[in-house]
């Protein structure tokens, strides 16, 4: 049955999660967890969150979604881009496989894709790019991106004219950040659409049609600025509208 897609329709947004030790009540065990700021941002922007833990990965789940968020987290396993691990690299290979699989599925179907921090790095790696495993190794003065354990930094950046980043944020903006890795070789099919003054890449988008945005920063940590989430939810709503209209058109011609 086709969904009735109106301006009040709340797009179904998949969000990838961690799967690790967590505690609730008197219990402590493995659990699928995600910082609540992601869920709150999706709801505040008009979406319905659907959590996708890295267990039983099924790429066809993208057919049930209107948009996908690849959330932040631990470092991407360097094996994914043919490098030896840095002494400070901390990865979760099972989550890498999950996130890369869903990223590729979203790209293949044209599903709106919003990749945040680690998610942006996953986007680059999934398409053949690579990463700098520890920013201070190449830029010793760049300590503002991860000032202390559990403390977000703040990054200012400029955006590329005509990009999604520029359309939603204007020519320049700032956002919370927390990362010690960064983009190195940019994959074919992607382009840089925002960068900090020191050259650290802050946003990637596809060079083809479709709504795909990877940001190195953490927009979900600033609930007073939901411009990226609002733009993403609008793209997800339009994606559902187009799919519904195409389905109706096909049925009318059968």
N, C-alpha and C positions, 0 to 999 in steps of 0.2 A: 504494500500500500504506500503510495507516495506521501511524503510529508508535506503539510501545508506550511510553506515557508513565507512568513511575513516579517516585518521589521521587529516584531516582538519575539520571533523565534530565537531560542537560545542554542547556539551551535554546540555540538558535542565535541569536546576537545580532549584528546588523549594526552596524558602526561606520563612520561617514563618515571620510574621510581628507583630508589635503592632497594636492595634486599640484603639485610644484615641484622646483627644483634640490635635489639631495641628493648625498652622496658615500658610496661604499662601496668598500673595497679601493683599486684604482688608478683607479676610475671616478668620474666626476661627470656627472650627467645628470638630466633630469626623472624623477621617481619618485613613486609613491604612498607617502606616509609618515604615520605616526601615532605620537605619543609612546607608548613602551612601557607607561607607567603605566596607560593605558586598557585595554590588552590584559590586563595582569597583574591588574587589578582584576576584569575580567569572569571570567577563569579562576578566580581565588581565590574568587569568589562562587558558582561552580558553573556558569558558562556556557561556550559554545564561540564564540569570536570569528570573525566573518566580515567582512573589510574591504571597504568599498564606495568606491572612488575616484571622484572627480568627473569621470569620463570615460565616455561611453556610458550616461548616466543612464537607468535603466529602472524606473519606479515599481512595476511588477508584481513586482519582486524582494521586496517586502514579503510576498508570498504564501508565500515560502520561509522566512521568518524567524519567530521567536517573540518577538522584541523588537528595538528599534532605538535606538541611541545616536547623537545628533547631537553630535559632539565640538566642542571649543573651537577657537580659531584667530583669524584676522584679523577686522577690523571688517566688519560687514554694510554693503554698498553703500547709502548714503543714498537712492539712486534707488529702491530697493525700497520706501521709505516716503515718497517724494515730497519729499525734502529736498536742499538743496545740501550738498556735502561740506565738512566742517570741515578746516582745514589739517592737522590731525593724524590724520585718518581714513585708514586704509590697508585697502583692500578687495581681494577676489579674486572678481570677479563670476561667473565660471564656477562657483565653489564655492557661491556664494549660490544660484544657480539649482538646482544639484544638491540642496543641503540643504533648500531650500524645497519642491521637488518631492517628496522622500522624506518630509518632515514631513507634508505634506498627504495623501500616500498612507497613511501610518500612521494619521493621525487618521480618515480615511475608512473604514478597515477595522477600527478598534478595536485595532490592534497596540499593545502596551505601548511607550511612548515616554519615553526618558530624555534630556533635552536639557541639555547642560553648557556653562556660560559663554556663548560665542558661540551655542551651540545653543539656549539659553534665549531669546536675543535673536531668533534665527531663528524660534522658535516664535511669539513675539509678533508679529513682522513678517509671517510667513506668514498670520496671521489678521487682519491689518489694523492692528496696533499700530505704535508708533514708538519711537525711541530718543533719549536724550540722547547727543550725540556725544563730549562731553568733560566728565566729572563736575566737575572744578575750575571750569568756567565757571559752574556753578550752585551749587556748594558748594566754595569755595576751600580750605577746611580738609580736604577729603576726599582726602588723598594716600595713605592707607593701603591703598587697593585695588590700587595698582600702585607700590610704593615705589621701585623702580629697575628698569632693563631686566634681564629674566631673573631677578628676585627676587620670589618670591611673598610677598604680604602675608597677614594673618590677619583674618578678619571674624567678629564675634560677631553673632548674630541671634536673634530670637524667632519662634516659629511660630504659625500659626493653629490653634486647637482643632478637632479633627475632620478635619484635612487629612492627606494622605500624609506631608508633612513632619513634622507633629507626631507621627504614629503611629510613624515610624521614628526620629526624632531627639529626641523629647520637647519640652517647652515652649521650650527654648533650646539653642543649640549654637554651635560655631565651626568654621571650615574655612579651608583655604588659598584665596587668591583672587589674581587677576591680571587686571584689566580697568580701562579708563579710560572706558568707556561704560556706560550703564545704561538701564533701562526708563523710558520716558516715558509715552505714552498706552498703556493696557493694552487689548488687543484684546477685542472682544466674545467671550464664550465662555471667557475666562480670568479667574482671580482671583488676587490676591496671597496667598501662604500663608507667607511669611517675609520679614522686613525687618530691616535693621540699625538701630541706635539713631538714626542721622541720617536715616532714612527711605528709604535706598537699598534698592530691592527685591532680595531674594535668592532668592525662589522663586515660581514660577507653577504653577498646576494648572488643569485644565479645570473648568468648572462643571457638566459632565455626567458620566455614568458612564464608566468606563474608567481605566486607569492611565496618566496623563500627568503628568510632572513636569519642569519646567525650573528649573535652579538656576544662579545667577549665579556661584557659587564653583566650586572645583575639587576635588571629593571624591576623585577618582582620585589626587591628590597626597598623600593620607593613607592609606597601606596598613594602618594600625592601626585604621582606622575604616571598615569596609565596609558599614555599616548600609544606606545608600541602594542600593548595588549588590546586596546580599543581598535587599532588598525587591523590587527591580526583577527580579532573576532569578526569584524566587518568583512574581511576577506573570506573567512570561513562561512559566514552567512551567504555571501554571494556564490561561493562554491556550491553550497547545497541548493541554492536557487537554480543555478545552471544545470546541475545534475537532474533536479526534479523536472525542469522544463524539457530537457532532452529526453527523459524517460517518457513523459507525456506525449511528446512529439513522435517518438518511435511507436508507441502504442496506437496512436491515431492513424499511422500509416501501415499498420499490420493488417 
